[in-house]
Amino acid sequence: MSALTGFNTILRRDLLIAVRKGPEVLMPLAFLLVVVSLFPLGIGPGPALLERMGGGVIWISALLATVISLDTLFRSDFEDGSLDQLLTSGIPASVIALAKITAYWLVTGLPIVLLSPLLALWMNVPTDTWGILMVSLALGTPVLSLLGAVAAALTLGLKRGGQFLALLVFPLYVPVLITGTGAVMAASDRLPYTPFLGLLLAGLLVSLAVMPLATGAALRISVS
């Protein structure tokens, strides 16, 4: 089986499994909505304050929604033996990792990007920055998935892997969070925001080049 065929097969398989799981897959998105909805109740509904902090709140919520679902990225395949079979199928481990990360982002990250205008409306974020918010999330959430996949693969064999997973990924996520929030804040203040988007794009390209290889190696270590 060629690498491309293997990628497409695994991608379709994981998306089909996600569809069959139904409501369980929507939990990160529900968590995102709850966090963003509760925030104005905690700090007050002041439009100026929400406008200033809205982009950061949405980004933090997206980060947390990613973290709570990372442990499921490889866990079910690891426990039922499917991951071991995939790794011995002749498909490169990096291709397996990239396919599963892509499916994971399509199920968790893409809905966050598409839902961000509604969240921005709720947080009173200026309408002229909605596009920048969506672009920053479209560039940043794949980086979160790629970075988190390495940690998820490394903690597969641990009984309480989810707790260690959070500890591993939070330091890695901080630069992405700062850059994504910085793009939205700069756009809101009528300042140049393209440097922030450029950094996110660079981070995405580097992550695409490096993280599938690292994740594939981590998967082989965890399975062996």
Backbone as a ProteinNet text record, in pm:
[ID]
protein_1_A
[PRIMARY]
MSALTGFNTILRRDLLIAVRKGPEVLMPLAFLLVVVSLFPLGIGPGPALLERMGGGVIWISALLATVISLDTLFRSDFEDGSLDQLLTSGIPASVIALAKITAYWLVTGLPIVLLSPLLALWMNVPTDTWGILMVSLALGTPVLSLLGAVAAALTLGLKRGGQFLALLVFPLYVPVLITGTGAVMAASDRLPYTPFLGLLLAGLLVSLAVMPLATGAALRISVS
[TERTIARY]
84.2	0	88.5	60.7	139.9	107.7	197.3	177.9	50.5	24.2	-94.9	-222.1	-220.8	-338	-360.4	-252.4	-263.5	-316.5	-268.4	-316.3	-466.6	-512	-654.6	-739.7	-689.3	-765.1	-781.9	-674.2	-679.5	-764.7	-753.2	-831.9	-981.2	-1021.3	-1162.5	-1209.5	-1127.6	-1163.9	-1189	-1098.1	-1112.6	-1231.5	-1257.1	-1373.2	-1503.1	-1505	-1623.8	-1646.9	-1540	-1552.4	-1605	-1556.6	-1602.3	-1750.9	-1796.1	-1938.9	-2022.2	-1973.5	-2047.1	-2052	-1948.7	-1947.8	-2050.2	-2080.5	-2185	-2156.8	-2243	-2232.5	-2098.5	-2034.4	-1906.1	-1801.6	-1805.5	-1708.9	-1733.3	-1856.8	-1892	-1859.1	-1807.6	-1778.7	-1679.1	-1568	-1477.5	-1544.8	-1630.9	-1700.8	-1799.6	-1867.3	-1958.7	-1882.1	-1765.6	-1681	-1641.5	-1605.2	-1569.5	-1685.2	-1804.7	-1921.6	-1951.4	-1937.5	-1964.3	-1864.8	-1737.3	-1635.1	-1657.1	-1677.9	-1696.4	-1826.1	-1928.5	-2055.8	-2048.2	-1971.9	-1963.1	-1870.5	-1779.2	-1681.3	-1745.3	-1838.2	-1901.2	-1976.3	-2028	-2098.5	-2003.3	-1877	-1779.7	-1717.3	-1693.5	-1626.3	-1721.7	-1846	-1942.3	-1961.9	-2075.7	-2108.8	-2061.8	-1967.1	-1922.1	-1871.3	-1929.8	-1890.2	-1743.7	-1691.8	-1552.8	-1456.8	-1483.8	-1396.8	-1402.4	-1523.2	-1537.1	-1469.6	-1483.6	-1421	-1270.2	-1214.1	-1069	-1017.7	-1094.3	-1047.2	-1105.3	-1201.2	-1273.6	-1186	-1093.7	-1007.4	-923.8	-869.1	-790.1	-872.4	-994.8	-1083.2	-1115.3	-1143.9	-1176.6	-1055.3	-938.1	-817.2	-788.4	-801.5	-778.3	-879.4	-1003.8	-1107.5	-1077.5	-1030.7	-994.9	-878.6	-781.6	-667.5	-713.3	-797.2	-844.9	-930.5	-1012.7	-1095.1	-1008.6	-894.8	-802.2	-737.9	-696.4	-626.3	-714.8	-841.2	-926.3	-957.2	-938	-969.3	-845.4	-726.1	-603.9	-581.9	-620.1	-593.5	-666.8	-771.4	-847.8	-788.8	-685.5	-632.2	-584.8	-508	-456.9	-504.4	-571.3	-598.4	-682.2	-792.4	-881.2	-811.7	-736.5	-663.5	-553.6	-493.6	-390	-448.6	-564.3	-623.5	-682.4	-736	-795.1	-697.7	-574.1	-473.4	-467.5	-556.8	-557.7	-430.1	-379.2	-258.8	-140	-128.5	-19.8	-28.6	-150.5	-168.9	-134.8	-172.3	-139.7	10.9	80.5	225.3	299.7	238.1	301.4	244.4	164	99.3	187.6	301.1	388.8	372.2	269.1	250.8	348.4	422.3	515.5	443.8	510.1	449.4	414.7	496.6	469	342.9	314.6	192.7	71.1	82.7	-25.9	-56.6	49.7	31.9	-33.6	13.8	-40.7	-187.5	-223.3	-362.7	-453.4	-409.5	-492.2	-499.7	-391.8	-393.4	-486.6	-483.2	-570.5	-717.4	-750.5	-888.4	-928.2	-836.8	-863.8	-891.5	-810.9	-832	-962.9	-996.2	-1121.6	-1242.8	-1230.3	-1342.4	-1345.6	-1229.4	-1224.1	-1181.9	-1078.6	-1026.1	-1108.8	-1148.8	-1225.4	-1357.7	-1434.5	-1557.8	-1531.9	-1420	-1386.5	-1365.6	-1294.4	-1271	-1403.7	-1490.7	-1617.7	-1711.8	-1699.8	-1787	-1735.9	-1612.8	-1550.8	-1626.2	-1688.3	-1765.3	-1879.9	-1948.7	-2056.1	-2000.5	-1887.2	-1823.1	-1777.8	-1726.8	-1683.1	-1801.2	-1914.7	-2034.5	-2075.6	-2072.2	-2108.7	-2012.8	-1883.7	-1782.8	-1765.2	-1852.7	-1850	-1718.8	-1656.7	-1536.4	-1575.7	-1502.9	-1538.1	-1548.9	-1649.3	-1674.8	-1559.1	-1485.5	-1377.3	-1255.2	-1258	-1148.6	-1188.4	-1312.5	-1357	-1275	-1245.7	-1167.6	-1029.4	-965	-831.9	-839.8	-946.4	-965.4	-976.7	-1055.4	-1072.3	-941.7	-868.9	-741.8	-641.5	-635.1	-540.2	-573.9	-702.5	-742.1	-718.7	-741.8	-719.3	-572.1	-483.1	-340	-291.8	-351.6	-301.2	-352.4	-480.6	-534	-467.5	-426.6	-350.6	-216.8	-153.4	-27.5	-52	-162.5	-196.9	-215.9	-282.6	-305.5	-174.7	-88.2	38.5	130.4	139.5	222.4	164.5	34	-29.8	-20.8	-14.2	-8.5	117.8	228.6	353.3	338.3	284.1	263.5	163.5	56.9	-42.5	19.8	109.2	175.5	271.5	341.2	438.3	371.8	249.6	181.8	83.5	87.8	-8.4	0.8	120.8	137.8	117.7	87.3	72.1	-73.3	-93.3	-228.6	-304.7	-237.8	-299.6	-234.8	-235.2	-168	-225.9	-357.1	-420.3	-365.1	-332.3	-277	-137.7	-53.6	81	75.6	-21.8	-37.1	-57.2	-145.4	-168.9	-42.6	33.4	157.5	258.8	259.1	354.7	318.6	190	152.5	138	102.8	79.3	200.8	322.8	438.1	456.9	424	438.5	332.6	216.5	105	115.3	193.7	198.9	240.2	348	383.1	273.2	202.9	94	-18.8	-50.5	-155.6	-120.1	1.9	43.9	38	84.5	87.6	-53.3	-139.2	-275.5	-353	-340.1	-407.2	-350.1	-218.6	-155.8	-207.5	-236.5	-290	-426	-511.8	-646.3	-638.3	-553.4	-538.8	-484.7	-386.9	-330.4	-434.7	-513.9	-619.1	-721.6	-754.9	-851.8	-798.6	-666.1	-604.1	-559.5	-594.3	-555.9	-404.2	-338.3	-193.8	-162.9	-39.6	-6.1	-20.3	-95.9	-118.2	-54.1	-6.1	51.9	175.9	260.7	373.6	327.9	219.3	168.6	117.5	44	-5.4	110.8	215.4	333.6	401.6	407.8	466.1	382.6	250.2	163.4	180.9	191.6	211.9	345.6	449.1	580.1	576.1	508.7	495.1	420.1	317.5	240.8	326.7	405	489.2	596.5	658.8	761.2	699	582.4	515.4	476.1	428.9	392.3	513.6	629	749.9	809.1	795	867.1	776.9	658.6	578	524.3	483.4	442.3	554.8	678.2	791.7	813	808.4	826.3	713.4	590.5	476.6	484.8	523.6	539.9	643.3	755.7	858.6	805.7	730.7	674.5	573.2	496.2	399.5	469.9	578.2	651.1	711.8	757.8	812.7	703.7	585.7	477.3	421.2	418	360.6	458.1	587	687.1	697.6
-119.1	0	125.1	217.6	339.1	430.6	525.9	617.7	699.6	745.1	826	744	621.1	535	505.3	480.1	455.5	576.3	695	818.2	833.6	817.5	834.3	729.8	606.9	500.2	528.7	566.9	595.5	718.6	819	940.5	909.7	835.3	799.7	714.4	622.2	534.8	616.5	707.8	785.9	880.3	937.6	1025.2	945.6	824.6	739.9	702.1	669.6	637.5	757.8	877.2	999.1	1021.9	996.7	1013.4	914.4	792.5	689.8	721.5	786.9	821.1	928.7	1013.5	1113.7	1214.7	1223.8	1327.3	1329.1	1213.6	1208.5	1297	1303.6	1383.9	1532.8	1569.5	1710.4	1767	1685.4	1731.7	1847.2	1843.7	1959.2	2087.8	2076	2194.3	2245.7	2154.3	2194.6	2261.9	2209.2	2269.9	2412	2430	2562.1	2659.9	2618.1	2704.9	2740.8	2645	2670.8	2771.6	2753.1	2843.7	2985.7	3000	3134.2	3196.7	3115.6	3169.4	3213.6	3142.8	3175.5	3294.1	3320	3425	3560.9	3606.1	3736.5	3740.5	3626.2	3623.6	3641.6	3600.3	3611	3748.5	3815.5	3945.9	4062.2	4032.6	4138.5	4158.3	4209.7	4222.3	4353.1	4422.3	4549.7	4535.8	4604.8	4587.8	4618.6	4725	4762.8	4655.7	4601.4	4497.2	4370.1	4329.4	4210.3	4228.7	4348.2	4375.1	4360.6	4406.1	4402.6	4261.4	4182.5	4051.2	3936.9	3967	3861.2	3767.3	3823.2	3738.7	3643.5	3694.8	3610.1	3501.2	3535.5	3435.9	3323.6	3358.6	3256.6	3167.7	3226.5	3148.5	3054.5	3104.9	3019.7	2905.3	2935.9	2831.9	2726.8	2770.3	2675.9	2587.4	2646.5	2569.5	2463.4	2502.6	2407.6	2298	2335	2234.5	2132.5	2177.4	2085.6	1992.5	2047.8	1968.8	1856.3	1885.8	1784.8	1667.3	1685.6	1576.6	1508.1	1556.2	1500.3	1354.7	1318.7	1183.5	1078.2	1118.6	1023.9	1005.2	1080.8	1079.9	940.9	874.4	740.8	634.6	675.1	584.6	463.7	485.6	372.4	272.9	321.1	230.4	156.3	221.4	157.8	45.3	70.5	-27.2	-148.8	-129.3	-244.9	-314	-266.9	-331.1	-282.4	-192.7	-143.1	-66.3	7.1	86.9	-3.2	-113.1	-207.8	-264.1	-294.6	-346.9	-241.9	-117.9	-11	6.9	0.3	21.7	-92.6	-210.9	-324	-347.3	-254	-270.3	-229.2	-170.7	-122.3	25.6	88	232.8	303.6	403	474	529.3	519.2	565.6	713.7	792.3	935.8	961.2	878.4	892.6	855.1	748.4	710.4	824.6	881.3	991.3	1111.6	1147.4	1264.8	1243.8	1123.6	1095.7	1108.5	1053.8	1059.1	1201.3	1276.1	1416.8	1498.6	1472.9	1544.8	1517.5	1390.7	1356.6	1422.5	1421	1483	1631.8	1701.4	1845.7	1873.6	1791.5	1812.3	1798.4	1713.9	1690.1	1792.1	1835.9	1925.8	2067.7	2082.9	2216	2294.7	2230.1	2300.4	2355	2279.7	2337.5	2461.9	2464.7	2583.7	2703.9	2681.7	2791.5	2841.2	2750.6	2788.8	2854.5	2816.5	2871.1	3003.4	3038.8	3156.9	3288.1	3311.7	3436.3	3446.8	3336.1	3337.6	3367.2	3307.7	3334.5	3479.8	3531.5	3670.9	3765.8	3732	3813	3813.6	3698.3	3686.5	3766.5	3769.5	3839.3	3985.3	4032	4172.2	4209.4	4114	4141.8	4220.7	4327.5	4407.5	4321	4349.3	4266.2	4270.2	4381.8	4389.7	4307.1	4245.2	4156.5	4009.2	3981.4	3842.3	3760.2	3820.2	3748.8	3712.7	3805.8	3779.7	3671.4	3674.7	3570.8	3433.4	3424.4	3296.6	3249.4	3340.8	3302.3	3257	3329.6	3292.1	3154.4	3126.3	2994.3	2886.6	2919.8	2823.5	2785.5	2879.2	2851.1	2791.3	2835.6	2797	2663.9	2633.2	2507.5	2382.5	2382.4	2265.8	2250.8	2363.6	2357.2	2295.2	2334.5	2275.2	2123.9	2081.6	1938.2	1864.5	1923.1	1858.1	1847.8	1955.2	1952.1	1855.8	1860.8	1774.3	1627.5	1596.4	1456	1388.2	1460.6	1402.1	1364.1	1454.8	1427.6	1314	1311.6	1204.6	1068.8	1064.8	939	894.5	988	954.5	903.4	947.7	910.9	796.2	727.7	620.7	508.7	472.7	359.7	390.5	514.2	553.8	537.7	495.9	475.2	606.7	710.8	843.5	937.1	891.4	967	1103.9	1118.5	1247.6	1358	1327.7	1428.7	1470.7	1373.1	1405.7	1476.1	1439.3	1501.4	1651.4	1692.7	1835.5	1907.4	1845.2	1906.8	1922	1827.4	1832.5	1938.4	1950.4	2035.5	2183	2215	2355.7	2444.4	2405	2490.9	2506.5	2401.6	2409.1	2499.3	2507.3	2583.1	2733.6	2772.6	2913.9	3004.8	2974.7	3062.8	3074.5	2964.5	2968.5	3057.1	3043	3124.9	3273	3306.8	3446.9	3504.6	3427.7	3477	3491.8	3391.8	3400	3513.8	3528.8	3639.9	3773.9	3777.5	3900.9	3947.4	3853	3890.2	3956.6	3900.7	3955.9	4091.7	4103.4	4230.2	4339.2	4302.2	4400.7	4448	4356.3	4395.2	4484.5	4454.9	4536.6	4677.6	4690.1	4820.4	4891.7	4838	4894.5	4897.1	4796.3	4782	4668.1	4660.6	4551.8	4415.1	4329.9	4196.4	4087	4122.1	4020.6	3952.9	4022.2	3949.5	3833.8	3852.4	3745.1	3628.3	3660.8	3554.1	3483.8	3560.2	3499.5	3401.6	3437.8	3346.2	3219.5	3234.8	3117	3027.5	3089.8	3011.7	2938.7	3008.2	2944.6	2828.5	2850.4	2742.9	2623.8	2650.1	2541.4	2461.6	2531	2462.3	2378.4	2435.6	2360.1	2240	2260	2150.6	2039	2076.2	1975.4	1894.3	1959.4	1891.3	1801.4	1840.3	1772.5	1682.2	1732.3	1663.5	1526.9	1506.1	1369.6	1268.2	1308.1	1217.6	1188.2	1293.4	1274.9	1191.6	1215.9	1140.5	994.3	969.1	830.8	756.8	821.8	759.1	734.1	830	813.3	698.8	683.4	573.2	437.2	426.7	300.7	268.9	373.1	353	306.2	367.1	333.8	194.2	152.9	23	-91.4	-62.8	-169.7	-218.7
0	0	0	-93.6	-99.7	17.6	41.7	153.3	136	11.7	-13.3	6.8	-43.2	-24.1	123.6	195.1	338.3	412.7	374.7	437	416.9	293.3	263.2	335.1	342	408.3	556.8	622	766.3	793	707	724.4	715.2	613.2	598.1	715.6	757.7	870.6	996.3	1028.3	1151	1144.3	1027.4	1013.5	1027.5	973.9	986.8	1133.1	1204.5	1347.6	1423.9	1389.1	1456.9	1434.5	1311.6	1281.6	1362.2	1375.9	1450	1599.6	1650.5	1793.4	1826	1729.4	1746.7	1855.5	1957.6	2060.7	2133.8	2146.4	2217.4	2150.6	2017	1943	1963.9	1996	2010.9	2148.6	2239.7	2374.5	2379	2303.1	2305.1	2258.7	2156.7	2107.6	2211.8	2280.2	2386.8	2499.8	2532	2635	2594.8	2469.5	2418.2	2435.3	2398.1	2408.6	2553.5	2643.6	2784.6	2841	2811.7	2864.9	2814.6	2684.2	2628	2678.7	2698.3	2746.2	2891.7	2973.5	3115.2	3143.3	3054.9	3081.2	3103.7	3018.6	3045	3177	3221.7	3349.1	3466	3446.2	3553.8	3566.4	3453	3458.1	3437	3401.1	3374.2	3225.6	3186.4	3044.4	2980.1	3041.2	2985.6	2843.9	2747.5	2606.9	2581.6	2644.2	2618.9	2668.7	2786.5	2842.7	2759.3	2719.3	2636.8	2501.7	2444.5	2314.9	2323.5	2435.7	2452.4	2477.5	2551.4	2593.3	2511.6	2423.5	2353.8	2273.6	2196.6	2114.4	2198	2308.2	2396.5	2461.8	2501.5	2563.6	2465.5	2341.6	2241.2	2215.5	2210	2186.6	2304	2425.5	2543.2	2546.2	2514.8	2513.2	2407	2289.9	2184.3	2227.6	2295.8	2345.7	2446	2540.6	2641.8	2579.7	2481.6	2413.9	2340.8	2288.6	2223.6	2325.1	2439.1	2540.1	2594.6	2621.3	2686.1	2593.6	2463.9	2371.3	2315.4	2349.9	2292.1	2330.5	2451.8	2499	2416.9	2346.7	2264.4	2125.2	2092.8	1956.1	1915	2001	1970.2	2069.4	2178.6	2289.3	2249.4	2177.9	2145.2	2053.7	1955.5	1866.6	1941	2038.6	2118.9	2204.5	2262.7	2354.4	2282.7	2161.8	2091.9	1995.7	1990.6	1907.1	1764.8	1726.1	1588.1	1554.7	1652.5	1628.1	1597.5	1668.5	1643.6	1502.7	1458.2	1323.2	1217.8	1244.2	1149.2	1136	1249.5	1247.3	1180.4	1172	1104.6	964.5	915.5	784.7	668.6	697.6	591.6	561	616.6	600.5	694.4	646.5	735.9	858.2	972.8	1097.8	1090.8	1021.2	1010	930.1	830	749.3	833.8	912.5	1003.5	1099.4	1156.9	1252.2	1185.4	1065.7	996.7	960.4	918.1	882	1004	1116.6	1237.2	1292.1	1281.7	1326	1237.1	1106.8	1013.5	1045.3	1067.1	1102.3	1234.2	1329.2	1460	1444.3	1361.6	1343.6	1270.3	1172.4	1099.7	1191.3	1293.2	1384	1498.1	1545	1661.3	1626.2	1545.3	1516	1416	1306.6	1203.7	1255.7	1336.5	1391.8	1477.4	1547.5	1626.7	1535.4	1425.1	1329.6	1272.8	1232.7	1171.8	1272	1397.7	1500.9	1557.5	1526.7	1588	1562.6	1446	1432.2	1531.8	1558.7	1657.2	1796.8	1830.1	1958.7	1966.8	1856.2	1853.4	1873.2	1815.2	1834.3	1981.2	2044.8	2185.5	2274.2	2235.3	2314.8	2272.5	2184	2140.3	2070.2	2004.5	1926.5	1801.6	1767.4	1649	1523.5	1444.3	1325.7	1225.7	1221.5	1123.9	1163.3	1281	1320.8	1316.8	1279.8	1276.1	1176.6	1062.5	961.4	1012.7	1083.5	1138.5	1245.9	1326.4	1427.6	1361.8	1255	1186.5	1123.7	1061.6	998.8	1103.7	1214.9	1320.2	1377.2	1396.5	1444.7	1339.4	1211.8	1104.8	1093.3	1124.6	1122.8	1254.4	1364.5	1495.7	1546.7	1522.3	1575.8	1515.8	1386.7	1339.5	1411.5	1445.3	1520.5	1658.1	1722.7	1851.6	1838.6	1732.8	1711.7	1685.7	1604.8	1570.2	1691.5	1769.5	1889.4	1993	2009.1	2107.7	2072.4	1943.8	1902.3	1952.7	1955.3	2005.5	2151.8	2229.6	2372	2392.1	2310.3	2320.8	2290.8	2192.4	2158.3	2268.5	2329.3	2433.4	2560.6	2586.8	2712.1	2695.2	2581.6	2555.7	2658.9	2697.3	2786.5	2932.9	2967.1	3106.9	3151.3	3275.3	3326.3	3337.2	3380.5	3389.9	3288.8	3164.6	3060.1	3036.9	3058.4	3033.6	3120.5	3246.1	3336.9	3293.4	3259.2	3212.5	3077.4	2997	2865.7	2878.1	2969.4	2988.9	3032.7	3121.4	3168.7	3056.1	2963.9	2853.3	2750.2	2719.8	2606.9	2642	2765.6	2798	2769.8	2808.4	2773.6	2623.1	2546.4	2401.2	2338.7	2404.1	2348.8	2375.3	2475	2513.1	2396.7	2321.3	2208.1	2103.9	2076.9	1979.1	2030.2	2158.1	2219	2213.3	2247.8	2247.8	2106.5	2009.9	1871.6	1815.2	1838.4	1788	1850.1	1982.1	2049.5	2004.1	1983.1	1937.6	1803	1712.9	1581.6	1595.4	1679.8	1698.1	1767.3	1867.7	1939.4	1848.1	1764.4	1671.7	1571.5	1520	1426.3	1493.9	1618.1	1691.4	1716.7	1737.9	1764.7	1638.3	1522.8	1393.1	1376	1425.5	1413	1315.9	1264.1	1171.8	1238.7	1175.9	1230.6	1145.7	1026.5	938.3	997.6	1077.4	1138.3	1226.8	1299.6	1385.1	1300.6	1194.2	1106.4	1036.7	1002	941.9	1035.6	1163.8	1262.4	1277.1	1276.3	1284	1161.7	1043.5	921.8	925.5	970.5	981.4	1080.7	1193	1290.7	1234.7	1153.4	1092.9	995.7	912	813.8	882.1	985.5	1058.4	1128.8	1187.7	1257.1	1160.7	1041.5	942.1	897.2	895.1	850.9	959.3	1084.9	1193.4	1278	1315.1	1416.1	1372.6	1247	1210.5	1226.5	1194.8	1213.7	1361.3	1442.8	1587.7	1647.1	1601.8	1653.1	1612.3	1487.8	1442.4	1524.3	1554.2	1637.5	1778.2	1832.7	1967.2	1970.5	1864.9	1858.8	1859.7	1785	1783.5	1919.6	1989.4	2124	2219.7	2211.1	2303	2277.1	2151.7	2115.6	2141.1	2127.1	2141.9	2287.1
[MASK]
++++++++++++++++++++++++++++++++++++++++++++++++++++++++++++++++++++++++++++++++++++++++++++++++++++++++++++++++++++++++++++++++++++++++++++++++++++++++++++++++++++++++++++++++++++++++++++++++++++++++++++++++++++++++++++++++

